Amino acid sequence: MKFLHIHDANFDAEFAAILARGEETGREVEQVVLDIIAAVRAQGDVALLDYTRRFDRLEAGSVAALEVTEDEFNEAFARVEEADMAALKLAVERVARFHEKQKQETWLSTDETDILLGQMVTPLERVGIYVPGGKASYPSSVIMNAVPAKVAGVGEVIMVAPTPGGEINPHVLVAARLSGVDRVFRLGGAQAVAALAYGTATVPRVDKVTGPGNIYVATAKKLVFGQVGIDMIAGPSEILVINDGSGTPAHIAADLLSQAEHDELASSILITTDRDFGERVAAEVERQLKELSRESIARKSWECYGAVIVAGTLDEAIVFSNRIAPEHLELAVADPFAILPKIRNAGAIFLGHFTPEAAGDYLAGPNHTLPTGGTARFFSPLSVDDFVKKSSIVYFSQGGLNRLGKDIVRIAELEGLEAHGKSVSIRLW
């Protein structure tokens, strides 16, 4: 863990290592992923079965046998405790209610009597969602990807999830059913992304792939983009906490560790105007680490990519935050609403001492699929907009074309495109 002052001479160099985490690994795996994609394109189901056997230790006679059956869904519902079921239902309801507010409708403008302009909003026909498996099971990822797709009106949602050894978490299956997922396959890794992008005899081709995954999954999404749409290239998780010395160190330490336990490349950073407070948070992190079941993962993340940074003022902390554009930003200050207007770049913003980032992960309502690695400068959280496409609508009456036609022809001539101009002038009176 680095303890830095924002005005240290070597501050930028020290912090650069945190920002660059995972980049070298990405270059190393790209050729492996290219080979996997090529194999799936060429061999389809045969390649999927081979990779599933090699990577997930799962034997199957066909890809169809890897699809979750109705009996398995029923068994999952029977295994999930009533309180867990209630919590998952509450999460689905709240996430759906939030995303309903994002919906846009087709519109037409009648500002001109002889010309009609508008925009048609159409949901995608079929999307694929990737749900991570392996180190942990994530029913929340199912909800955050499937619910906005269904709210948008997507016709079919295909879910893939790696299942080492073949067993799939019952809470993940329950979340899938509650969220409206139509089909679930025990498939993971780059091969699952390739199957969704290109289709096989069993796995249908989709229009878009969303959802987080490991470096192989992220690289596969990057490489198939253009063949299908994707939500974003998600890197390791990250949190930045801005603090003014107010609040409870134990609370902020817990928030930092909520990201560190994700994986070894996660980054947890506190920037505070109070050095003593920062030291107390760092000490509390060390104490809480020993209580975590995922201590080894969280400790490596904290020791390699964690930091406590001391700033002279809150304005300095805000400038720093906007510069790195964090995935999760907590404003753990006495008056978070006073500084909120100054925040320009963040995936999700959590205000005050009683709004832990984990609330947003599960059931606050907004989506937890967020831009990472500084991409919050230009990317937004996953939303209903990711599951629709928009078409422009243009209608000219004869009078409307006569009114604007000469100017259309003039611009076409400026560009030297004679046929463009002719297609208009041939209709003019």
N, C-alpha and C positions, 0 to 999 in steps of 0.2 A: 504494500500500500504506500502510495506517495503522499507526503505531507508537503504542500507547496504554498508559496505566496505568489499571488498573481503578478507581482512586480519583480520576482526573482529573475536574474539575468538569464538563467537557463530554463525559464518556465516553458517556453514554446517547445524547446527540444525535449524536455521531460514529458510533456503532455502529448507530443506527436506519436509516441509509442502506443498510447491508448487509442488514439484516433485510427491508427493503422492496423489495429488488431484484425487478424483473419485475412488480410489482403494476400499475403504470400500463399497461404493455404488455397485460396481461390484459384490462383494460377496453376497450382500443382494438380488440381483435380479436373481441370477443364478437359484435358484429353481423355481422361477416363470416362467422363460424362458423354463426350462426343461419341465414343465407341459404344456406350450403352444405348444412346439414342439411335445410332445407325443399326444396331442389332434389332431393336424393337421395330424399327421401320421395315427392316428386311424380313424378319422372322415372326413378327407378331406374337401370338400366344406362346409359341415355343420359347422365345427369348424370355418372356415374362416368367414362365415356369422355371426356367433355368436360373434366372437371377433371384427368384423367390426362394428356391432351394439353397442357393449359395449364401445369400445375405440374411435371410430370415429363418433358415433351418426349417423350412416348411415344404413338405412333399405334397404334391397334388397331381391328379391325373389330368386335370384340365383347369383352365382359368375359371370356367363356370363354377367349379367346385370351390373356388376361392371367394365366391360371392356369398354374403351373409344371407341366410334363409329366414323366412318368417318365423320358423320355430326358434331360431337363435334370438331373434328380436323378443319373442315372447318369454324366453328363458331369462333374458337380460332384465326385462321388466319385473319378473318374479324375484330376481336376486337383489334388486336395488331397494334399500330401506325407504320407508315412507318419508322420513325427514329429508333424505337426499333427493327423492323424487320431487318433493315440494320445492326444494331449493332450485333444482334445475328448471322446473316449470316457471318459477318466479323469474329466473334469469331470462328465459325465452320470452316471457310476457314483457318484461321491461325493455329488452333489446328490440323487440318488435315494435313496441310503442314509440321508442326513440326514432327508429329508422322510418316509421310511417311518416314522420314529419319531414323527411328528406325527399319524399316522392314528388316528382314533377309531372305535370300533365301535358298532353299535346295542346298547343295553342295556335290560334290564327289571329292575325292582325288585320283589322278593317280600317286602318288609318287613311287609306286611299280608296277611293270608290272604284277605280278601274284596275287595281292591282291587289292581289291577295298574297300575303307572306305569312309564314309560320314555321313551326317546328313540331315534328312528329316524334314522340317518345315511344320506343318499342323495347320490351324486355328481350334479353337473349333467350334463345331456344333451349340451350343446354349448357351447363357449366360444371366444371370439376372442382372439388375442394380437397385440398391435401391437409390431412390431420396428422401431426407428428405422433410418433410412438417410440418405444424403446426405453429411454431413460425415465419417462413419465407418461401418464395418460392425460389427455387434455379435452374433456368434454366441453370446456369453455371455447376452445378453438372451433369445434363443430358449430356451436351456437352462433359465434361471431361471423362465421362465413356463410352458413346456410340460411340464417334468418333474413339478412338483408336481401339475399337472392330471391327468397320466396316472397318477401314484401314487394320486391320489384316486379314480380310476376314471371320469373323464370319458369319455363315449362318442366324442366327435369334437372335435378341436382344429383350428380354422381360423386360419391365420396370414396377416396382411397386412404388407407392407413396401414403402415407397416405393423405386422403382428409377429414378432419373433416367437417361434414355437407354435404359432397358430392361434393362440388365445387372444381374444379382443376384449378390452375392458367393458364390463356391462354398462357403466355410466356413460361411456362414449356411445354405445349403441342406443341407449335411452335418449341421450341428447340428440342423436341423429334423427330418431323417430319424432321426437317432440318438435324439432326444428324443421321438419318437412323434407328431409333427405329421402330421395327415391330409391337409390341403390348404393350398396356399400361393398367394396372389394378389399380383400386382404392383400393389398399391394402397397409397396412403399419405395422410397428412393427415387433416383433419376428415371428408373424404368417405369414407374407409375406415372410420372409427369409425361414421359414420351408416349405412353399408351393413351393418355387423355388427349394429347396434342394431335396425334396421328390416327388414333383408333386402331383396334385389332378386330379379329373375328368376334371377340367377346366383349371387349371394353369399347363402348361407343366414343366416337370423337366428339369433343366438346368445343364450344366457342371461346371459352375463357377458363384459365386455371388460377385459383386463388388459394391462399393459405401458406403458413410458414413451414419451414423444414430445415434440415441441416444444410451444410455447405453444398452437398451433392444435389439436393433438391433445388436450392437457390440457383445454382449454376445451370441446372437443367431448365428451369423457368426462363432464365436469361437467354439460353440458346434456342428455345422453341418460340420465343416471342416473335411475332410476325406470322407464324403459322397459326397461332392462337393468341388471344389477348391474355395478359397477366395483370395481377393487381400491382405488384411491386417486387423488387429484389430485396428481400428482407435479410439483414445481417444479424449479428449477435445483439441480444437485447441490451438496453441501457436505460439508466435513470440519472437525472441530475436534480439535486435538491438545492434550492436557493434558500438561505437562512440568514436571519438578522440577529441571532442570539436568543430569540424567544423560542418557547416550546420545550419539549422534553427530549433529551439526548437519546433515551432508550427507544422512543418512537421513531426517530429519524434513522437510528441504527437498524431497526427492524425493516424499515422501508428500503434501505440500501441493500440489505441481505435478501429482500424479496426478489430482487433482480439477480443478485450474485448466484442464487441457487439454481437459476435456469441452466446455465452451462459455464464451462471454464472461460469462455471468451466474453461473457457478459461484463458490462462496465457499470460501476456504481460510484457516483461522484457527489460529494457535498461541497458547495461553495458558500462560505459564511463570512460575515463581517466580524465575527467574534472568535478569535483564535482559541480561547479557553473552551468555548462551547464545542469547537471542532475537535479538540483533544478529548473531550469527554465522550463525544460521539464515537471516535475511533476506539476508545477503550471499551465502550459498550458493544461495539461490533465484535471485538475480540471475545468478550464474555458470551454474547449470544451465539457466536459461531459454534461453540462447544456443545450447544443444545440442539443443533440441527441434525436431522437424519441424513441430509445431503451435505454434511460438513466439508467433505473433501472437495466437492465441486465448488461450493460457495467460497471456501478458503482460497482455492487457486485463483478464482475470479477476482476476489478482493485483493489478494497479494500482488497479482499481475496487472490488473486493470482498474483497481479501486483508487480513489484519491480524495483527500481533504484539501481544499484550496481556500486560502484566506484572501479575501478582497478588502480593499480599503473602504468601499461604499457599496450600497445596494445597486447603484447605477453601474458600477464596474462589473458586478455579478451579472446584471442583466445583459450588458454588452457581450460578456463572455458566453452567456447562454445562447443569445441570438447567433453568435458566431458558430457554435458547434451544433445548433439545431437538434436538441435531444429528442429521442423517441418519447420518453416520459419526463415531464417537468413538474416537480412539486414546488409550489410557492409556500414554503413553511415559514411564513413571516407573520408579524402581528396584524398587518393590513394587506392581505393579498390582492384585494380589489383595487388598491391604489396603484400597484405596479403592473397589474394585468394589461392595461393598454400599451405598455412598453414592450411586451413580448411579441416578437415578430415570427419566430421560427420554433415550432414545437409540434410533435405529433399529437399529444394530449397534455392538457394542463390541469393540475390538481391544486385546488386552492385551500389554504388554511391547514391548521394542525390536526384536523379530524377528517381529512380526505386522503387516506393512504392510496397509493397507486393501485393496490390490489382491489380496491372497490371498483375501479374501472376495468380491471381484468375480468371480472366475473358478472356483475349484474347491475352496475350503475345505469347502463343503457347505451352510451356511446361505444363504438367498436374498439376492440383492443388490438386489431391488426393495424399496426402503425408503421410509418416510415422510420427507418433506422439509418445510422451511419451518416448523419448530416443531411439526408435526403428530405427532411421536413422543410428544407428551404423551398422545395418545389413539389413535393408529394403531399397528399392528404390521407387521413385514415380511410380504411375500407368503408364503403357506403353503398347506398342504393344506386348511386350513379355508376358504380362499377359493374352493375348487372343490367344496364340498359344501354341502348344506342340511340342516337338522335339523328333524324333526317330532316333536312331543310325542305320546306314546301314553298313553291313559287308558282303563282298563276298570274298571267298577264291577259287582260282582255285586249281586243283589237285596239281599243282607244288607249289603253295603257302602253302598248308597244309603240303606237304612233307618237305618244307623248315623250317617251324616253329613248326611242329607237335611234335618233340621230346621234345622241351622245354615246350610246353603246357602240355604234359604228365608228365614231371618232376614236374611242379608246382602242378598238380593235386595230384601226389603222396605225395608231401610235406604236403598237406592238408588231406591226408588219404581218398580221394574221388576216389575210384577205378573205378566206373562207368564213371565218368567224363573222366578219362584218357582213358578208353577203347573206349569211343565214338570217340576219335581221333585216337588212335593206330590201331583200326580196319580198318581205311581208308588208313593207310600208306603203302607205297611200301617198 
